Amino acid sequence: MTKYTIKRLLQSVFTVLLVVTIVFLLLRLMPTDYFFTEDELIKLSDAQKQDRLLAAGLLDHPLVQLGRFYTKLFTKLDLGLSRRVQTNKPVVDLIASKFAISMRLGLFALGISLVIGVIFGVLQARNKDGILDHIGTAYTVFVNAVPSLVSYSLILVFGARLLGLPSLYSVRKPGPSAVLPIICLSIGSIAGYMLWTRRYMVDELNKDYIRLAKLKGLSTRSVMFRHVLRNAFVPLAQYLPYSILLTVGGSLLVERFFSVPGMGPLLTDAINRYDTNVVQGIVMLYASLGIVGVFLGDILMTLIDPRIRLINKGETR
């Protein structure tokens, strides 16, 4: 277990560095004209442009720039300065301020999704082919069939007109204005947790050990929660850390829709404005979240189910 954990951790670090390196080198292949604004391209002479590029280190060999980037990153946790999104603001501070907003919304939405999705999935499995099961199935089909923008528009109309909730996110009053974005972030995840919880629990209910437990006189509630739910939750646990980390990373569509100044709009703004330092920082963050999430999912499975062992023999688990 320890050897496997160390090995996977090293693989995760290597993968993140590889992704960041590829993105860094690809950005350095872009024309240097993107370094300047439209006004600077018109007003500056060729000599002045070269002087600015030289001062920024963009005329050095890409590998030299890469070495300088990693040196600053590992020694000072410095990702450079933003040139376009927020001029001369450290990228680390910029990402941290946006990440905090997305994290609050994401964690609330994930908590709601887990509680409602898992509980309703259990009720569906317990009342298979009953009215609750049909309601849950209809909800899942509706959420997956209707385009996200349509769902968000319906939530916006009913929430703003009937409940009087703010239609746009406000940094000054994050409480009421965060309700609709959190609901929109939750509806898809609720359907997913409902679907998979029901599916895994129905599979477990048809196994021999459940029939044996019922024959021994165990109550339905005891069988459902002590045996069925625990075993059914193991596959879900593998993707739980991954879902948590990506959720706190922000949602591009929801945050754009409700004007939330989080991580989602930041990436598109950085790309549209050719702010390469911000793009590099965000790519590194998302790569780290995704890879670490998968790694933690494997570890969580072994903690929940002691029958699972991570071994090195034959590179299998």
GUVEXSE-485771 format. One record per residue: x, y, z of N, C-alpha, C, CB in turn. Coordinates in steps of 0.1 Angstrom, whole numbers, plus 5000, padded with zeros to 4 digits. Glycine has a CB too. Example, Ala and Ser with C-alpha at 12.3 -4.5 7.8 and 13.67 -1.06 7.14 Angstrom:
<nodes>
513249435078512349555078513249675078511349555090/512849785071513749895071512950005079514149945057/
</nodes>
This chain:
<nodes>
500849885000500050005000500950135000499150005012/501950135009502850245009503550274997503750235021/504150154991504850174979503950214967505550034975/502750164967501850204956501550354958500550114957/501250394970500950534972502050634968500550564987/503250594971504450674967504550684952505650624974/504450564946504550554932503450634925504450404927/502250624929501150704923501350854925499850654928/501850884937502051034940503151084930502551044954/504251014928505251054919504751064905506450964920/503950964901503350964887502451094886502550844885/501751124896500851244896501651374894499951244908/502651384902503551504901504151514887504651504911/504651404882505251404868504251434858505851264865/503051384859501951414849501651564849500751334852/501451624861501151764862502251844856500951804877/503551814859504651894853504751874838505951844859/504351754833504351734818503351814812504151584815/502151824817501051904812501452054811499751884819/501952104823502352244824503452274814502752274838/504452184812505552204803505052214789506552094804/504152124785503652124771502852254768502752004769/502052294778501252414776502252534775500252434787/503252544784504152654784504852664771505252624796/505352554765506052554753505152594741506752424750/503952544741502952584731502652724731501652494732/502552784743502252934744503453014739501952964758/504652954740505853024736506053024720507052974742/505252934714505252924699504353034693504852784695/503553094701502653194696503453314691501553234706/502953394681503653514677503753614688502853574665/504853684688505153774699504253904698506653824698/503553914687502654034686501554024697501954034672/501253904702500153894712500553944725499753744713/501853974727502354034739501954174741503954024740/501654244730501354384730499854404728502154454719/499354514733497954554731497854614717497454654742/496654644712496454704699497054834698494954704695/496954914709497555054709499055044709497055124721/499654944716501054934716501654894703501554834727/500854804696501354764683501454884673500354654677/500554974675500455094666501555194670499055154665/501655224683502455334687503955304688501955384700/504255174692505655144695506355114682505755024704/507655154681508455114670508954974671509655214668/509554924661510054784661511154774672510654744648/512054874673513054864683512554864697514054984682/511454944700510854954713510154814716509855064714/509554754706508954624708509954524712508154584696/511154524705512154434708512754454722513354444698/512854574726513354604740512354544750513554754742/511054564748510154514758510154364758508754564755/510254294747510254154746511554104753510254104732/512654174751513954134757513854144773515054214752/513254254777513054274792512154174798512454414794/511154124790510254024795510853884794508954024788/511953874788512653744786512053654775512553664799/511253714767510553634757511453604744509253704753/512553664744513453644732514453534736514253774729/514553484748515353374751514853244746515553364767/515653144745515253014740514152964749516452914740/513152894743511952844751512452754763511052764743/513452674762513852594773514452674784514952494768/515152784780515652874791514552944798516552984784/513552984791512353044797511652944806511353094787/511552814802510952704810511752684823510952574802/513052684822513852664834513652784844515352654830/513552904838513353024847511953014853513453154839/510952964846509552954851509552854863508652904840/510152734861510152634872511052684884510652504867/512052754882512852804893512052904901514152884887/511352994895510553084903509353014910509953194894/508852914903507752834909508152764921507152744898/509252694920509652604932510352684943510552494927/510952794940511652864950510852974957512952924945/509953034949509153144954507653134953509553274948/507253024947505753004943505253124935504952984956/506053154925505853274917505453224903507053364917/504253264899503753234885503853354876502353174886/504453454881504553574873503453674875504553534858/503353774867502353884868501353874857503054024869/500153914860499153924849499354044841497653924856/499354034828499554144819498254214814500454114808/497254134813496054184807494754174816495754104794/494554064823493354044831493354144842493253904836/494354154850494554254860495954294860494054204875/496254404853497654444850498554444863497654574844/499654374862500754364872500354304885501254504874/499254234885498854164897499454024897497254154899/500053974908500553844908499553734905501153804922/499953644896498953544891498453454903499653454881/499353424913498953344924497853414932500153324934/497953544934496953624942495653634934497453764945/495753644920494553654912493753524912495053694898/494453414910493853284910493253254924494853174906/493953284935493453264948492153334951494553304959/492053464947490853534949489653474942491053684945/489853434929488853374921488453234926489253364906/489453164930489253024935488453024948490652954937/488653114956487853124969486353134966488353244978/485953214956484553234953484053104947484353344943/484753044938484252914932484152804942485152874920/485152804951485152694961483952704970486452704970/483552824975482352834983481152784976482152984988/480952824964479752784957479852634954479652864943/480952584950481152444946480952354958482452424941/481452384970481252304981479852294986482152344993/479152414986477752414990476952324980477152554989/477252344967476452264957476752114958476852314943/478052084961478351934962477751874974479851924963/477651944985477051894997475551874995477251995009/474951964989473451944986473251824976472952074979/474151814966474051704956474151574963475051724945/475151564972475451434978474251394987476751444986/473851484995472751455005471451414997472451575014/471051494988469751474981469951354972469351594973/471051354964471151244954471251104960472451274946/472151094971472250964977471050914984473450964987/470351004992469150974999468050934989468751095008/467851014979466850974969467150854962466551094960/468450824959468850704952468550584961470350704949/468750594974468450484983466950464983468950524998/466150564984464650554983464250484970464050684985/464850524959464450464947464750314947465250524935/465950274952466350134952465450054962467750114956/465050114973464250054983462750034978464250124996/462350124969460950124964461050104949460150254968/461850004944462049984930460649964923462949864928/460550034912459350034903458150104910458949894900/458350164922457250244928457250384924457550234943/456350464930456150604925457450684927454950664933/458150664939459350744941460450714930459950714955/460450584927461450544916461150604903461450384915/459850614900459450674887459750824887457950644884/459450884898459751034899461251064898459251084913/462050984905463550994904464050974889464250904913/463450864883463850834869463450954860463250704865/462251004862461851114853462651234855460351144856/463051264867463951384870465351364863464151404885/465851244864467151214858467151224843467651074862/466051174837465851184822465751334818464651104818/464951404826464751544823466051624823463651604832/466751604834468051684835469051654824468651654849/469051524820470051484810469551514796470251334811/468251534794467651554781467651704777466351494780/467351784787467151924785468551994785466251994796/468852084775470152154775470252234788470152244763/471552244792471852314805471352454805473352314808/471552524794471052664794469552684796471552734781/468852584790467352594792467052574807466652484783/467652474813467452444827467752574836468252324832/468952634833469352744840468352864838470752784836/467852874826466952984823465652964831466652994808/465152844832463952814839464152844854463552674838/465352804859465552834874465752984876466952764878/466353054867466453194868465153264868467353254857/464253224859462953294858462053264871462153234846/461953134875461153104887461853154899460952954888/463153154900463753204912463753354914465253154913/463853424903463853564904462453624905464553624891/461453564897460153624897459253574909459453584884/459353444912458553394922459053404936458253244920/460453384938461053394951461753524953462053284952/461953604943462553734945464053724947461953814956/464653624943466153604945466853684934466553454944/468053734938468853814928469253724916470153864935/469153784904469453714892470953714889468753764880/471753804895473153814893473953804906473553944885/475053744906475853724918476453854922476953624915/476453884935477054004941478053974951475854094947/479254024950480354004959479954064973481654054954/479254174972478954244985477854174993478454384982/476954104986475854024992475853884986474454094990/476853804990477053674984475953574988478353614987/475353595000474353495005473153474996473853545018/472253574994471053554986471453544971470153674987/472453614966472853604952473453474948473753714948/473853394958474553264955473553144954475553234966/472253174958471253064959471053004945469953114964/470753084935470453034921471652964915469953144913/472953024916474052954910474252814917475253034912/474052814930474252684937473252584933474152704953/471952624931470952534926471352484912469552604925/471752574903472152524890473352434890472452644881/474252454899475452364900475052224906476452424909/473952224913473552104920472652014912472752134932/471852064903470751984896471351864888469952074887/472451894881473051784873473751674882474051844864/474451724893475051624902474051544909475951704911/472951604913471951534920471451414912470751624924/471151444899470751334890471751224889470351394876/473051264888474051164887474151074899475351234884/474151134911474251054923473050974925474451154935/471851024921470650944922470750824913469451024918/471150844901471250734891472150624895471650784878/473450664899474450564902474150494916475750624902/473650574926473350514939472250404937472850614949/471150444929470150344927470650224919468950404919/471450244909471950134901472850034909472750184889/473750094917474650004925473849934936475750084931/472850004942472149934952471249824947471350044960/470649844936469749744930470649624926469049794917/471849644921472749534919473049454931474049584912/473349534942473649464955472449384960474149564965/471249444959470049374964469849234958468849464962/470349214946470149094939471248984942470049114924/472149024951473248924954472848834965474549004957/473548714965473148604974473348644989474048484971/474348724992474548755006473448845012475948835008/472748925003471649005008470448905011471249104998/470248815002469148715004469348635017468948624992/470648605020470948525032470748615044472448485031/471148745043470848835055469448845058471448965052/468548855048467148865050466548735056466348895037/467148615051466648485057467048475072467248375049/468148545076468548535090467648625098469948575091/466848705093465948785100466348925102465748725114/467348975095467749115096466649205090469049145089/466449315096465349405091465849465078465149525102/464849515071465049575058465949695059463749615051/465749775069466549895072468049865075466049985083/468249755083469549715086470249665074469549605097/469549585066470149535053470549645044469249435046/469649745042469849855033471049935036468649935032/471149975049472150075053473450005058471650165064/473449895064474649825069475349745058474349745081/474649705049475249615039475149675024474649475039/473949695020473749745006474349875003472249745003/474049975011474550115009476050115010473950215018/476550055020478050055022478749995010478449975035/478349885005478949824993478749904981478549674992/477549954979477150034967477950164967475650054967/478350214978478950344979480450334975478850404993/481050214975482450194971482750244957482850054973/482050214947482350264934482150414933481450204923/481150474940480950614940482150684947479650654947/482750624957483850684965485050704956484150594977/485250624946486450644938486450774931486450534928/485250824927485150954920484751074928484150934909/484551044941484151154950485151264952483751104964/486451224955487451334956487651414943488751274960/487551334931487651404918486551504916487651294907/485351464920484251554919484351674928482951484922/484851654940485051764949486051864944485451714963/487151814939488251904935487851984922489451824933/487151914913486751984901485652074903486351884890/484752044913483652134916484152264922482652064926/485052254931485552374937486452454927486452344949/486752394916487452464905486652564897488152374896/485352554899484452644892483752584880485152774888/482652644876481852604864481852714854480452554868/482352694843482452804833481052854829483152754820/480052754826478752794821477952864832478052674816/477952804844477052864855477653004859477052774867/478953014860479553134865479353244854481053114868/479453214842479153304831477753354832479553254817/476853254833475353284833474953374844474553154834/475553364856475153444867476153554871474853364879/477153574862478153674864478953654877477553814863/479253534879480053504891481553524888479853354896/482253604896483653634893484553524898484053774898/484353404893485153284898486153234888484253174902/486553114890487553054881487053024867487952924887/485753004865485252974852485553084842483852944852/485053204844485253314835486753354834484453434839/487553334844488953374844489753314833489553344858/489553184831490253114820489953164807489952964821/488653184804488353234791488753384789486753234789/488753464799489253594798490753594796488953674811/491453504802492953504801493253454786493553404811/492553364781492753314767492453424757491953194764/491253494759490853594750491853714750489453644753/492453744761493353854762494753814761493153924775/495053684758496353644756497253664768497053704743/496753644780497453664792498053524795496553714804/499253494790499853364790500253324805501153364782/500653414813500953374827499753324834501553494834/498653384832497353344839496953214833496253444837/497053194820496653064814497552954820496853074799/498752974821499652874827499352834841501152914826/498952934849498652914863497352834864498553044870/496352864856495052794856495152654851493952874848/495952634841496152494836496852414846497052504823/497852464853498452384863497552354875499652464869/496652444878495652424889494752314885494952554892/494152324873493152224869493752084867492452264856/494952084862495651954860495951894874497051974852/496351974883496651924897495351874903497252034906/494251944902492951904908492451774902491952014906/492551754889492051634883492851514886492051654868/494251524885495051414888495151374902496551444883/495151474911495151444926493751384930495451574934/492651424923491351374926491251224923490351444918/491851184912491851044908492650964918492351024893/493851014922494750954931494050934945496051034933/493351034950492751024963491550934962492251164967/490850924950489750834949490150684951489150844935/491350644946491850514948492150484962493150494939/492750584969493050564983491750554991493950684988/490750644988489550634996488850504994488550744991/488850444983488250314981488850204991488450264967/490150214992490750115001490450135016492250115000/490150265019489750295033488350255036489850445036/487450265026486050225028485850075028485150295018/486550015018486349865017487649795020485849835002/487849735031489149665034489449555025489049625049/488449505017488749395008489649434997487449335003/489649564994490449614983491849644987489749744977/492749594980494149614983494949664971494849484989/495749764973496549814962497849754962496649974962/498249674952499449604952500249634940499149444953/501549594940502449624929502549504920503749664934/502249384925502449264917501649274904502049144925/502349264893501649264880501049394876500649154879/501349504884500849634882499249634882501349694868/498749554891497249544893496849594906496749404890/495549614907494949654920493949554925494249794919/
</nodes>
